[in-house]
Amino acid sequence: MGEIAAPLTDIAINLTDPVFQRDLPELLQRARQAGVTRMLVTASDLAQAYEAQQLCQRFPEQLWSTAGVHPHHARGWQQGDEQRLRLLLKHPHVCALGECGLDFNRDFSPRPQQQQVFECQLALAADTGLPVLMHERDAHATFVELVSRYRPGLSGAVLHCFTGSAAELQRYLELDLYIGITGWICDERRGQHLVPLLHQIPPERLLLETDSPYLLPRSLRPKPKSRRNEPAHLRHIAEFVAAALQMPVERLAQQTSANARRLFRPDRTCGAHPAPAETGPAPRR
């Protein structure tokens, strides 16, 4: 494996997942060796946001984090969570609010509650000036309606793990969203439609992610025995995307990492202020 001169940035890893705890230092070392020098640790609920912040304090040179509530967990939103989230967003390594959005595919939370919690977080992002990392599955029309309402007040936003249609992509780009591409694109069964869509994404709006430990690229060889995805495999995704775009992988790495810095503006937040004393683990639900 050759070296990538320009570093890669993974904008979505679920590093608080228990499957990563047994070999975390080794995992981060493998990422560095693959050219992945910066990673954004995503949170699905307030407890995970706190755990992500703890990881960032252990590995500040490699990790940024988010804080937010995934639509799967919207059913657990309760009085006081908005204020608890606001405090978590003040942590010096938090660069975005998320992962938040709508998921009408699994409906783990009632749809009205998903919409209420998503809207609350969009308003909070507009108030704090933080960008938003968003999730959408089978909820395009409602998602677009809500995001359109708040987009003028948002500093920036990314639709992570895009797997949709050309028409949906066009609408997201009209909203000036960044688009996150995962190993889904390496799946010959369900991701082939994404390859031509890559050419419709402006270079300055493209981001790369593993969403690990999920979405292990099907074209990866050899596959790990654990079938666990990890940040080091962003290298494989970058090579696949660069080949599809007929561009050097070094140029893709440089462009997407610059995009991540522009969106998340880590210099504005990371190290800019101390972590609030009130920040602590939220109860599991």
ABEGO torsion letter per residue (X at the ends): XBBBABBBBBABBBAABAAAAAAAAAAAAAAAAAGBABBBBBBABAAAAAAAAAAAAABAAABBBBBEBBAAAAAABBBGAAAAAAAAAABAABABBOBBEBBAAAGABBAAAAAAAAAAAAAAAAAAGBBBBBBBBGAAAAAAAAAAAAAAABAEBBBBGBABBAAAAAAAAAAGBBBBBBAAAABAAAAAAAAAAAAABBAAABBBBAGOABGBBAABOBBBAAGBBBAAAAAAAAAAAAAAAGBBAAAAAAAAAAAAAAAAGAAAABGABBBBAABBBBBBX
